């Protein structure tokens, strides 16, 4: 299954840190600003990538990055 993974992290600082961690571990990553920011979403930033969602989330949590939400968009 080919899927686009979006991990909402809230702040631009956490998004930049998450991007560095994922790039270092072989992911191709972009940072996106949320269009509709809900209360509790912080500044509304996400990292978007393709690959192993479980491993990526594990890497980010291990690095101390607060994850607000994770969504998957199936491209197959």
matplotlib code that plots the C-alpha trace (Angstrom):
import matplotlib.pyplot as plt

x = [0.0, 1.4, 0.3, 1.0, 1.5, 0.8, 2.0, 0.7, 3.3, 2.0, 4.9, 7.4, 10.2, 8.9, 8.2, 11.8, 13.2, 10.9, 12.0, 15.7, 15.1, 13.1, 15.5, 18.4, 16.5, 15.8, 12.4, 11.6, 9.8, 8.1, 6.7, 3.2, 1.1, -2.4, -5.2, -7.8, -6.2, -8.3, -8.0, -5.2, -3.3, -0.6, 0.6, -0.7, 2.4, 2.8, 5.4, 4.4, 6.1, 5.8, 7.0, 6.7, 4.3, 4.9, 8.7, 8.5, 6.1, 8.4, 11.4, 9.6, 8.3, 11.8, 13.1, 10.6, 8.4, 4.8, 2.5, -0.9, -2.3, -1.3, -3.3, -2.9, -4.0, -4.0, -2.6, -3.1]
y = [0.0, 3.4, 6.0, 9.7, 10.1, 13.5, 14.0, 17.2, 18.5, 22.0, 24.3, 25.2, 24.3, 20.8, 20.4, 21.4, 19.0, 16.2, 16.8, 16.5, 13.3, 11.7, 12.8, 11.3, 8.0, 7.9, 9.5, 12.2, 14.9, 18.2, 20.6, 21.9, 24.6, 23.5, 25.5, 25.0, 25.2, 23.9, 24.9, 22.9, 22.5, 25.0, 27.0, 24.2, 22.6, 19.1, 16.9, 14.9, 11.8, 8.4, 5.2, 3.2, 5.2, 3.1, 3.5, 7.2, 7.9, 5.8, 7.9, 11.2, 10.1, 8.9, 12.4, 14.0, 15.5, 16.1, 14.6, 16.1, 13.7, 11.2, 10.7, 8.4, 9.1, 5.9, 6.5, 3.0]
z = [0.0, -1.0, 1.4, 2.2, 5.9, 7.6, 11.2, 12.8, 15.3, 15.9, 15.8, 13.0, 15.4, 16.0, 12.3, 11.4, 14.0, 12.8, 9.2, 10.2, 12.1, 9.3, 6.6, 8.6, 8.6, 4.9, 4.5, 1.9, 3.9, 3.4, 5.9, 5.4, 7.1, 8.0, 6.2, 8.9, 12.3, 15.2, 18.9, 20.4, 17.1, 18.0, 15.0, 12.7, 11.1, 9.8, 8.2, 5.2, 3.9, 2.3, 4.1, 7.3, 9.5, 12.7, 12.4, 11.7, 14.6, 16.9, 15.8, 16.4, 19.9, 20.9, 20.0, 22.2, 19.5, 20.6, 18.0, 17.7, 15.1, 12.4, 9.2, 6.3, 2.7, 0.6, -2.9, -4.3]

ax = plt.figure().add_subplot(projection="3d")
ax.plot(x, y, z, "-o")
ax.set_aspect("equal")
plt.show()
